[in-house]
Amino acid sequence: MMAIEAAAAASLRLSGTGVSSQASGRNCGTAVADSLKSNGASGFILKRLCYESRRDSRAHGHGVAGGGVRAQSGSVKLSSAVLAEQPKLSKVEKWNGSKRLQTQVSPVAPDITTIRSLDWDRDRFDIEFGLSDGTTYNSYIIQGEKLAVIDASHEKFRDLYLSTLMDQIDVSTIDYIIANHTEPDHSGLIPDLLELAPNAKVVGSRVCIQFLQNLMLRPFDSIIMKGGDTLDLGKGHVLEFVMAPNLHWPDTMFTYDRGAGLLFTCDAFGMHYCSEAVYDEELVNLEPHYRFYYDCLMRPNSKSVLQALKRVRPLDFGVIATGHGPILRYNVPELMSKYEGWSKQALEKQLASIAVLYVSDYGFSDRLSQALARGLTKTNCGVEMMDLNHSDTQELIECVGRNAALVIMAPPSHGPANEALTTLFAAVKTGKQPLLIAESYGGDDEPVDTLLQRFMALGVNSPLPPLRVKEEPTEATYQLYEEAGTDLGQYLTQKKAIAEKKANLPMDVAKAIGRISGGLYVVTAFKGASRGAMIASWVSQASFKPLGITIAVAKDRAIESLMQVGDSFVLNCLEEGNFEPLMKHFLKRFLPGADRFEGVEWTPATNGSPVLNDGIAYLECTVKNRLETPDHWITYAEVTNGNVLKPEKKTAAHHRKVGNYY
């Protein structure tokens, strides 16, 4: 193994300095590869070396060092450690009978190890209706002179994670448990760690420590960190803490290891994607998951994303140690740039701003509020998330004053969040500020009807009825809340959006585009308990082999969430001369959560989505890729099955006079 490490180090010295074009770049250098092979290097080591070489070449060639991302000076030492020790996988265990769970241990940097809890078959994660490739929960160990664990794992991994951790360290000697974020998938096992390491101190933001105190209901030693505070673990591992509230909870902070050049970010920059690849080596496979994760969790907090990026820009790091998915090592500048670009774009396109007032650490208030926020952002509305448990009076008054509408998650009947209602009643802009009230399913919700009556007595308009939750939230509940957010956003922005379309398109051009004709179709999709449908006319065949089609899906369509990469749907062709009944039905404005198929005859396709009995043909499709335009997703899907139901009939044609509407 020493010979392999020496050859690897030599290769990285060459590629990092650009001395030999043969030993650097995408092909890694045949001479070095031959040298490694002759010393017994595995395909895994050769592949990792390729990415290391490419990464350093990009960093030096494009000047990313110093702009918040280092061309890591310790890359030779780090790479030797990674090359010398392949990731170790535990045996697969089953949860709930069939869900596969596994842990993976891998070195990340000198003295730093990750334990990745691989949740191979998790198919839903709160507001993200479906996960096509599972997820991971990433925990980290730093072994300086002091021993620290950064974030933990989900409760379902209790035995597997703790046994893996005990194989790596003497758990009783843990000095610090650093909680970057207290959502249960990261903090669920912190009580167990404290049982095993009773002298450990929990390190977190002020809000984080409060959350954990409410969770554990017993005392523990803690250290509350503020932005810029440091903690010296020894051996060069000086940790600096960066406050990053609302990414995506108010408790979030980042932890920066100055010596190792690692930034631990928990949810930020992560993705729900489970594989044995520790790092972001195959970017093309990761990008759809990275974008979907951003849209669901980070886009509603675009301002907070930009503030966090500004705070980390002066830091010198080469690796982002995320809480979900692969660790970012090979594409850090590109992926950080995407966060910045998406967030700036969201703010630039903002047509209205809505305050979403939720209650942290109470029922499902935070998760359901995120679903509402995602629906709002699909209509180019800006969202300001505010936690009623941790907002002072002046902050709340200013928040209400600068937003066009309010969404209020029902607070509990007692406590600081309920007391904030008095401020809201006084601050709301009567007659001008639409309002939506929604249940939190916390067990002690302030009655939503009573809240609505009190606001209406002040002259406040509520364009939608209150949202109610009768049982623990399911996929259908999250869909209900997202659709309500979209409906509220459309209510606020529709007139302005139509005016912008007309203003941006000269009439002669609009008439010319209107001469582009299409067919009339209904797209139907079922995904778990969620279901959707839409009228479509921007449909075209896109490939022969494999057989594929494209459909343009507006970003504010409810069905857009059910047409992610990997999702299935059915394209139903409508009949010429007999399309109006179905067209009128599916063009209706449905209330959030309403059954779009009530009164429509259909049978399930082999992929589970509805085949409309009154259609003339159908295609079963699976989404393979999506291309983003300013207001639509161009969805490319492969056709997996299909049939003609009425051979003698033709597909209805759709003609327009102008091209600035459907």
C-alpha positions in Angstrom: 0.0 0.0 0.0 2.9 2.4 0.6 3.9 2.1 -3.0 0.4 2.9 -4.1 0.3 6.0 -1.8 3.6 7.2 -3.2 2.5 6.9 -6.8 -0.8 8.6 -6.0 1.0 11.5 -4.2 3.4 11.9 -7.2 0.5 12.0 -9.6 -1.3 14.6 -7.6 1.8 16.8 -7.3 2.1 16.7 -11.1 -1.6 17.4 -11.7 -1.8 20.1 -9.1 1.1 22.1 -10.4 0.3 21.5 -14.1 3.9 20.3 -14.7 2.9 17.4 -16.9 -0.1 17.5 -19.2 0.2 13.7 -19.4 -0.3 13.3 -15.7 -3.2 15.7 -15.3 -6.7 16.4 -16.6 -9.6 14.2 -17.5 -7.6 11.2 -18.5 -5.4 11.2 -15.4 -2.2 10.4 -17.3 -1.5 7.0 -18.8 2.0 6.9 -17.3 0.8 7.5 -13.7 -2.1 5.1 -14.2 0.2 2.4 -15.4 2.5 3.0 -12.4 -0.5 2.7 -10.1 -1.7 -0.5 -11.8 1.8 -2.1 -11.5 1.7 -1.4 -7.8 -1.7 -3.1 -7.4 -4.0 -0.1 -7.3 -7.7 -1.0 -7.6 -10.1 0.5 -10.1 -11.6 2.4 -7.2 -8.3 4.1 -6.5 -7.7 4.9 -10.1 -11.1 6.4 -10.5 -10.7 8.6 -7.4 -7.4 9.7 -8.6 -8.9 10.9 -11.9 -11.4 13.1 -10.0 -8.7 14.4 -7.7 -6.6 15.4 -10.7 -9.5 17.0 -12.5 -10.6 18.9 -9.3 -7.1 20.4 -8.7 -6.7 21.2 -12.4 -10.0 23.1 -12.3 -9.2 24.9 -9.1 -5.8 26.1 -10.3 -6.9 26.8 -13.9 -10.1 28.8 -13.0 -8.9 30.7 -10.0 -11.5 29.4 -7.6 -9.1 29.5 -4.7 -9.6 32.4 -2.4 -13.1 33.0 -3.5 -14.5 31.0 -0.6 -13.2 27.7 -2.1 -9.6 26.6 -1.7 -7.5 24.8 -4.2 -6.7 22.6 -1.2 -3.1 22.7 -0.2 -3.5 19.5 1.7 -5.0 17.6 -1.2 -2.1 15.2 -1.6 -2.2 14.1 2.0 -6.0 13.9 2.0 -6.1 12.0 -1.3 -3.5 9.5 0.0 -5.7 8.7 3.0 -8.8 8.4 0.8 -6.9 6.2 -1.7 -5.5 4.0 0.9 -8.8 3.2 2.6 -11.9 2.4 0.6 -15.3 3.2 2.3 -16.5 0.4 4.5 -20.1 -0.8 4.3 -22.0 -2.5 7.1 -24.4 -5.4 6.5 -27.8 -4.4 5.2 -30.5 -4.3 7.8 -34.3 -4.1 7.2 -36.6 -1.5 8.7 -40.4 -2.0 8.7 -39.9 -5.4 7.0 -38.6 -4.2 3.7 -36.7 -0.9 3.8 -32.9 -1.4 3.5 -30.7 0.4 5.9 -26.9 0.4 5.9 -24.0 2.5 7.2 -20.8 3.6 5.4 -17.6 4.7 7.0 -15.0 6.7 5.0 -12.1 9.1 5.8 -12.8 12.6 4.7 -9.6 14.4 5.8 -6.8 13.8 8.4 -8.5 13.0 11.7 -12.0 13.4 10.1 -14.3 10.5 9.3 -17.9 10.4 8.1 -20.5 7.8 9.0 -23.2 8.0 6.3 -26.5 6.3 7.1 -27.8 5.0 3.8 -31.6 5.0 3.7 -31.8 3.2 0.4 -35.6 2.9 0.0 -37.0 6.1 1.6 -39.5 7.2 -0.9 -40.9 10.4 0.8 -39.4 13.2 2.7 -42.1 15.5 4.0 -42.8 18.2 1.3 -40.8 16.4 -1.3 -43.5 14.1 -2.5 -41.2 11.3 -3.8 -37.6 10.3 -3.5 -36.5 8.2 -6.5 -33.1 7.3 -5.0 -33.5 7.3 -1.2 -31.4 9.6 1.0 -28.6 9.6 3.5 -28.0 11.1 6.9 -24.3 12.2 7.2 -22.5 12.3 10.6 -18.9 13.3 11.1 -16.2 12.5 13.7 -13.2 14.9 14.3 -10.4 13.3 16.4 -8.3 16.2 17.6 -6.9 16.3 21.1 -10.6 16.7 21.9 -13.2 14.4 20.3 -16.2 15.8 18.5 -19.2 14.4 16.7 -20.9 16.7 14.2 -24.6 15.8 13.7 -26.0 12.3 14.3 -28.6 10.3 12.5 -32.2 9.3 12.2 -33.8 7.3 15.0 -34.4 4.4 12.6 -30.6 3.9 12.5 -30.2 3.8 16.3 -28.6 0.3 16.6 -26.8 0.4 13.3 -25.4 4.0 13.7 -24.3 3.5 17.3 -22.6 0.2 16.7 -20.8 1.7 13.7 -19.8 4.7 15.8 -18.5 2.5 18.6 -16.3 0.7 16.1 -14.6 4.0 15.3 -14.2 5.6 18.7 -14.6 5.2 22.4 -18.0 6.9 22.6 -17.7 7.6 26.3 -14.8 10.0 25.6 -16.7 12.3 23.3 -16.1 15.9 24.4 -18.5 17.7 22.1 -21.6 16.9 20.2 -22.1 19.7 17.6 -25.6 20.1 16.3 -25.7 22.2 13.2 -29.5 21.7 12.9 -32.0 19.9 15.2 -34.5 18.3 12.7 -35.0 14.7 13.9 -33.2 13.1 11.0 -30.0 14.8 12.3 -30.6 15.1 16.0 -32.8 12.1 16.8 -29.9 10.1 18.3 -28.3 13.0 20.3 -30.1 11.8 23.5 -28.6 8.3 22.9 -25.1 9.9 22.5 -25.5 11.8 25.8 -26.5 8.5 27.6 -23.2 7.0 26.3 -21.1 10.1 26.8 -22.6 11.9 29.8 -19.7 14.4 30.1 -20.1 15.6 26.5 -21.2 19.2 25.9 -23.8 19.9 23.2 -22.7 22.8 20.9 -25.2 24.8 18.9 -27.0 28.0 18.2 -29.2 29.6 20.8 -32.3 28.3 19.0 -30.8 24.9 18.5 -30.1 24.4 22.2 -33.6 25.5 23.1 -35.1 23.0 20.6 -33.0 20.2 22.1 -34.0 21.2 25.7 -37.6 20.9 24.7 -36.9 17.6 22.9 -35.0 15.9 25.8 -36.8 17.3 28.8 -33.7 16.8 31.0 -30.7 18.9 31.6 -27.4 18.6 29.7 -24.3 20.6 29.4 -24.3 22.9 26.4 -22.3 25.7 24.7 -24.3 28.4 22.8 -22.4 29.7 19.8 -22.7 33.0 18.0 -21.4 33.8 14.6 -17.6 34.0 14.6 -17.1 32.0 17.8 -14.5 29.3 17.8 -13.7 26.0 19.4 -10.2 24.5 19.4 -10.1 20.7 19.3 -6.3 20.6 19.0 -4.2 19.1 16.2 -5.0 22.2 14.1 -8.8 21.6 14.1 -10.1 25.1 15.1 -13.8 25.2 14.5 -15.4 28.5 13.6 -19.2 28.8 13.7 -21.3 30.6 11.0 -24.9 31.4 11.7 -27.2 30.4 8.8 -30.7 30.8 10.1 -33.7 29.6 7.9 -31.6 27.1 5.9 -34.1 25.7 6.4 -34.9 26.0 10.1 -34.1 29.0 12.3 -31.6 27.0 14.4 -29.2 26.3 11.5 -25.5 27.0 11.7 -22.4 26.0 9.7 -19.2 24.6 11.3 -16.0 25.5 9.5 -12.8 23.5 10.3 -10.0 26.0 9.5 -7.2 23.5 9.5 -8.9 20.8 7.3 -10.6 23.3 5.0 -14.0 21.7 5.5 -17.4 23.4 5.8 -20.1 21.3 7.6 -23.4 22.6 6.4 -26.0 20.0 7.4 -29.1 20.6 5.1 -27.6 23.4 2.9 -26.0 22.2 -0.4 -27.4 18.7 0.2 -29.7 16.5 -1.8 -31.8 13.4 -1.3 -29.7 10.8 -3.2 -28.4 7.5 -1.8 -25.5 5.7 -3.4 -22.2 4.2 -2.3 -20.3 7.2 -3.8 -19.0 9.2 -0.9 -18.4 12.3 -3.1 -20.0 14.2 -5.9 -18.1 12.4 -8.6 -21.0 11.9 -11.1 -22.4 15.4 -11.3 -24.7 14.8 -14.2 -26.6 12.2 -12.2 -26.8 14.5 -9.1 -27.9 17.8 -10.7 -31.7 17.0 -10.8 -31.7 15.9 -7.2 -29.6 18.9 -6.1 -32.1 21.3 -7.9 -35.2 19.6 -6.6 -33.9 19.7 -3.0 -33.1 23.5 -3.4 -36.5 24.2 -4.8 -38.3 22.4 -2.0 -36.2 23.6 1.0 -34.0 26.5 0.1 -35.8 28.6 -2.5 -38.4 29.9 0.0 -35.5 31.3 1.9 -33.6 32.8 -1.0 -32.6 35.9 1.0 -31.2 33.7 3.7 -29.3 31.6 1.2 -27.6 34.8 -0.2 -26.8 36.0 3.3 -25.2 32.6 4.2 -23.1 32.6 1.0 -21.9 36.1 1.9 -20.8 34.9 5.3 -18.9 31.9 4.1 -17.2 33.7 1.1 -14.2 34.8 3.2 -13.6 31.3 4.4 -11.0 29.0 2.8 -12.5 25.6 2.3 -12.3 22.9 -0.4 -15.0 20.5 0.8 -18.6 20.9 1.8 -19.6 18.2 4.3 -23.4 18.0 3.8 -26.0 16.3 5.9 -27.7 14.6 3.0 -26.4 12.9 -0.1 -22.7 12.9 -1.3 -20.1 15.1 0.2 -19.2 17.9 -2.2 -15.6 17.9 -3.1 -15.1 17.9 -6.9 -17.7 20.5 -8.0 -17.9 22.9 -5.0 -17.5 26.2 -7.0 -20.1 25.1 -9.6 -22.7 23.9 -7.0 -22.3 27.0 -4.8 -22.7 29.2 -7.9 -25.9 27.4 -8.7 -27.3 28.3 -5.2 -26.3 31.9 -5.7 -27.8 32.1 -9.2 -31.1 30.4 -8.3 -31.5 32.6 -5.3 -30.8 35.8 -7.1 -33.1 34.8 -9.9 -35.9 34.0 -7.5 -35.6 37.5 -6.0 -35.4 39.2 -9.3 -38.5 37.6 -10.7 -40.5 38.2 -7.5 -44.0 39.5 -8.2 -45.2 39.7 -4.6 -43.9 38.9 -1.2 -45.7 36.8 1.4 -44.9 36.3 5.1 -45.3 32.7 6.3 -45.6 32.8 10.1 -45.1 29.4 11.6 -44.3 27.9 15.0 -41.0 26.0 15.4 -40.9 22.8 17.4 -44.7 22.5 17.4 -46.6 19.7 15.7 -46.1 19.8 11.9 -46.1 23.6 11.7 -42.6 23.9 10.3 -43.0 21.1 7.7 -46.4 22.2 6.5 -45.3 25.8 6.3 -42.5 24.7 4.0 -45.0 23.0 1.7 -47.0 26.2 1.6 -43.8 28.2 0.9 -42.9 25.9 -2.0 -46.3 26.4 -3.6 -45.9 30.2 -3.3 -42.5 30.2 -4.9 -43.8 28.4 -7.9 -45.8 31.5 -8.7 -42.7 33.8 -8.5 -43.7 35.0 -5.1 -41.1 35.9 -2.5 -41.4 34.2 0.9 -40.3 35.5 4.3 -40.4 32.7 6.9 -40.8 33.9 10.5 -40.9 31.7 13.6 -43.5 33.1 16.0 -41.7 31.4 18.9 -38.5 33.4 18.4 -39.6 36.8 16.9 -39.8 40.0 18.9 -42.6 42.5 18.6 -40.7 45.0 16.4 -39.5 42.2 14.0 -43.0 41.0 13.6 -44.5 44.4 13.0 -41.8 45.1 10.3 -42.4 41.7 8.7 -46.1 42.3 8.4 -45.5 45.8 7.0 -43.3 44.8 4.1 -45.3 41.8 2.8 -48.3 41.8 0.6 -50.1 38.9 2.2 -49.8 36.7 5.3 -49.9 32.9 5.9 -50.5 32.0 9.6 -49.9 28.5 10.9 -52.2 28.1 13.9 -50.1 28.5 17.1 -50.8 26.5 20.3 -53.3 28.0 22.6 -50.6 29.1 25.1 -47.1 30.3 24.9 -45.0 33.0 23.1 -46.4 32.1 19.6 -50.0 32.7 20.8 -49.0 35.9 22.5 -47.7 37.1 19.1 -51.2 37.1 17.8 -51.9 40.3 19.6 -49.2 42.0 17.6 -50.5 40.5 14.4 -54.1 41.8 15.0 -52.6 45.3 15.5 -50.1 45.2 12.6 -52.2 43.7 9.8 -53.1 46.0 6.9 -56.9 46.0 7.0 -58.6 45.7 3.7 -55.3 45.4 1.8 -53.5 42.3 3.0 -55.0 38.9 2.0 -54.6 36.1 4.6 -54.5 32.4 4.7 -54.8 30.4 8.0 -53.8 26.8 8.3 -53.8 24.2 11.0 -50.4 22.9 12.4 -51.7 19.6 13.7 -49.9 20.1 17.0 -52.6 18.8 19.3 -53.4 22.2 20.9 -54.0 24.5 17.9 -55.7 27.8 18.3 -59.0 27.1 16.4 -58.6 28.3 12.8 -62.2 29.4 12.5 -61.9 31.6 15.5 -58.7 33.1 14.2 -60.3 33.8 10.8 -63.3 35.5 12.4 -61.1 37.8 14.4 -59.1 38.9 11.4 -62.2 39.3 9.2 -63.7 41.5 11.9 -60.7 43.8 11.2 -61.6 43.9 7.5 -59.0 41.3 6.3 -59.8 39.3 3.2 -59.2 35.5 3.1 -59.3 34.3 -0.6 -59.1 30.6 0.5 -60.8 28.7 3.3 -58.7 27.7 6.3 -56.6 24.6 5.7 -57.5 21.7 8.1 -55.6 18.5 9.0 -57.7 15.6 10.3 -54.9 13.1 10.8 -51.1 12.9 10.9 -50.0 14.6 7.6 -49.6 12.3 4.6 -48.5 12.9 1.0 -52.0 14.2 0.3 -51.7 16.7 3.1 -48.5 18.1 1.9 -50.0 18.3 -1.6 -53.0 20.2 -0.2 -50.7 22.8 1.5 -48.5 23.2 -1.6 -51.5 23.7 -3.8 -53.0 26.2 -1.4 -49.7 28.2 -1.5 -49.8 28.1 -5.3 -53.5 29.3 -5.4 -52.7 32.2 -3.0 -49.7 33.1 -5.1 -51.7 33.1 -8.3 -54.4 35.2 -6.6 -51.8 37.8 -5.8 -49.8 37.8 -9.1 -52.1 36.8 -11.9 -53.0 40.2 -13.1 -49.4 41.4 -13.0 -48.2 38.2 -14.7 -50.7 38.6 -17.6 -49.8 42.3 -18.0 -46.1 41.4 -18.2 -46.7 38.7 -20.8 -48.6 41.2 -23.0 -46.0 44.0 -22.5 -43.0 41.7 -23.3 -44.4 40.4 -26.6 -45.1 42.7 -29.5 -48.5 42.1 -31.0 -47.2 41.1 -34.4 -44.9 38.5 -32.9 -47.7 37.3 -30.6 -49.9 36.8 -33.6 -47.2 34.9 -35.5 -46.4 32.6 -32.5 -50.2 32.0 -32.2 -50.0 30.3 -35.6 -48.0 27.4 -34.1 -50.6 24.8 -33.5 -50.7 21.7 -31.3 -53.0 18.9 -30.1 -55.1 18.8 -27.0 -54.1 16.3 -24.3 -54.7 15.6 -20.6 -51.6 14.7 -18.5 -52.5 12.5 -15.5 -50.2 11.4 -12.7 -50.6 9.5 -9.5 -47.8 9.3 -6.9 -48.6 7.6 -3.7 -51.6 9.4 -2.2 -50.9 12.5 -4.5 -52.7 12.9 -7.8 -52.8 15.5 -10.4 -53.9 16.4 -14.0 -53.6 19.2 -16.5 -54.6 20.2 -20.0 -51.6 20.2 -22.2 -51.1 21.5 -25.8 -47.3 22.1 -25.9 -46.5 18.4 -26.6 -44.2 16.9 -29.2 -42.4 13.7 -30.1 -38.7 14.2 -29.3 -36.9 10.9 -30.2 -37.3 7.6 -32.0 -34.9 5.3 -30.0 -35.7 5.3 -27.2 -39.2 6.6 -28.1 -39.6 9.9 -26.3 -41.8 13.0 -26.0 -41.5 16.5 -24.5 -44.2 18.4 -22.6 -43.9 22.0 -21.5 -45.2 22.2 -17.9 -45.7 25.7 -16.3 -43.8 26.1 -13.1 -46.9 27.1 -11.2 -48.8 23.9 -12.2 -49.8 21.7 -9.3 -48.8 18.6 -11.3 -45.2 19.9 -11.7 -44.3 18.3 -8.3 -45.4 14.9 -9.7 -43.3 15.2 -12.8 -39.8 15.1 -11.5 -37.0 12.9 -13.0 -38.0 9.3 -12.4 -41.7 10.0 -12.1 -44.4 8.3 -14.3 -47.5 9.8 -15.9 -50.0 9.2 -18.7 -50.5 11.4 -21.8 -54.2 11.1 -22.8 -55.1 12.2 -26.4 -58.5 14.1 -26.6 -60.9 13.4 -29.4 -61.5 15.9 -32.2 -65.1 17.3 -32.0 -65.6 15.7 -28.6 -63.0 17.2 -26.3 -65.0 19.9 -24.6 -66.4 17.9 -21.6 -63.0 16.8 -20.5 -61.3 20.1 -21.3 -63.9 22.1 -19.3 -63.6 19.6 -16.4 -59.8 19.8 -16.1 -59.7 23.6 -16.7 -61.8 24.2 -13.7 -60.1 25.9 -10.7 -60.1 23.1 -8.1 -59.9 23.9 -4.4 -56.6 22.8 -2.9 -56.6 19.0 -2.3 -59.8 18.5 -4.3 -60.1 15.2 -6.3 -59.6 16.2 -9.9 -61.0 12.9 -11.1 -64.3 13.0 -9.4 -67.0 12.4 -12.0 -64.5 11.3 -14.7 -64.4 7.7 -15.9 -60.9 6.2 -15.9 -58.9 3.0 -15.5 -55.4 2.7 -14.1 -52.5 2.3 -16.5 -49.7 -0.2 -15.8 -47.8 2.7 -14.2 -50.8 3.5 -11.9 -51.8 6.8 -13.5 -55.3 7.3 -15.0 -56.2 6.4 -18.6 -59.3 8.5 -19.4 -62.0 6.4 -20.9 -63.2 9.2 -23.2 -59.7 9.7 -24.7 -58.8 8.2 -28.0 -55.3 7.0 -27.2 -52.8 7.1 -24.4 -49.0 6.9 -23.7 -47.4 5.8 -20.5 -44.3 7.7 -19.8 -41.4 8.1 -17.4 -39.6 11.4 -16.9 -35.9 11.2 -17.9 -34.8 14.8 -18.0 -36.0 18.4 -17.5 -34.9 21.6 -19.2 -35.6 24.8 -17.4 -37.0 27.9 -19.2 -38.0 31.2 -17.4 -41.6 30.0 -16.8 -41.8 26.4 -17.9 -40.1 23.0 -17.5 -39.5 21.2 -20.8 -40.0 17.6 -19.6 -38.5 14.9 -21.7 -40.0 11.5 -21.0 -39.5 8.0 -22.5 -42.6 6.2 -23.7 -42.9 2.8 -21.9 -46.4 1.7 -23.1 -49.5 2.9 -24.9 -52.5 2.0 -26.9 -55.2 3.4 -29.3 -58.7 3.3 -27.8 -60.6 4.7 -30.7 -58.8 3.9 -34.0 -61.2 5.8 -36.2 -60.9 9.1 -34.3 -58.4 11.9 -34.7 -56.6 14.0 -32.0 -58.2 17.4 -31.3 -56.2 20.3 -32.7 -55.6 23.5 -30.8 -55.3 26.8 -32.6 -54.6 30.2 -31.1 -55.0 33.8 -32.3 -52.0 35.1 -30.3 -49.1 33.4 -28.5 -49.1 35.1 -25.1 -51.6 32.7 -23.6 -52.3 29.0 -24.0 
